[in-house]
Amino acid sequence: MPKKTYTDEFKTDAVNYYYDSGLSINTTAKKLGVSISALRKWIKLSKKDGSV
């Protein structure tokens, strides 16, 4: 199966949605249709340098 790719805008929106929603990482990932590990990575990157 091919690896999914996401735009930088989608990643930024996903991280912002996670912070704004107050939902867990697991629930947010499920609602957005992304893997938990991908969302964790994007959140970690956003904390490091302010962008995804």
C-alpha positions as CSV (number, residue, x, y, z in Angstrom):
1,M,0.0,0.0,0.0
2,P,1.4,3.4,-0.9
3,K,2.5,5.8,1.9
4,K,0.1,8.7,2.4
5,T,1.5,12.1,2.1
6,Y,0.0,15.2,3.7
7,T,0.4,18.9,2.9
8,D,2.1,21.2,5.4
9,E,-1.2,23.0,5.7
10,F,-3.0,19.8,6.7
11,K,-0.3,19.0,9.3
12,T,-0.5,22.5,10.8
13,D,-4.3,22.3,10.9
14,A,-4.2,18.9,12.5
15,V,-1.9,20.1,15.2
16,N,-4.0,23.2,15.8
17,Y,-7.1,21.0,15.9
18,Y,-5.5,18.8,18.5
19,Y,-4.6,21.8,20.8
20,D,-8.0,23.5,20.3
21,S,-10.2,20.5,20.7
22,G,-8.9,19.3,24.0
23,L,-9.2,15.7,22.7
24,S,-6.6,13.0,23.2
25,I,-4.0,12.3,20.5
26,N,-5.7,9.0,19.8
27,T,-9.1,10.5,19.4
28,T,-7.8,13.4,17.3
29,A,-5.9,11.0,15.0
30,K,-8.9,8.8,14.5
31,K,-11.2,11.8,13.7
32,L,-8.7,13.1,11.2
33,G,-8.0,9.7,9.6
34,V,-4.2,9.8,10.3
35,S,-2.0,7.5,12.3
36,I,-1.3,8.2,15.9
37,S,2.5,8.2,15.3
38,A,2.2,10.7,12.5
39,L,0.2,13.1,14.7
40,R,2.6,12.7,17.6
41,K,5.5,13.5,15.2
42,W,3.8,16.6,13.9
43,I,3.0,17.8,17.5
44,K,6.6,17.2,18.5
45,L,8.0,19.1,15.5
46,S,5.6,22.0,16.2
47,K,6.8,22.3,19.8
48,K,10.4,22.2,18.6
49,D,10.3,25.0,16.1
50,G,6.8,26.3,16.0
51,S,6.0,24.7,12.6
52,V,5.3,21.2,11.4
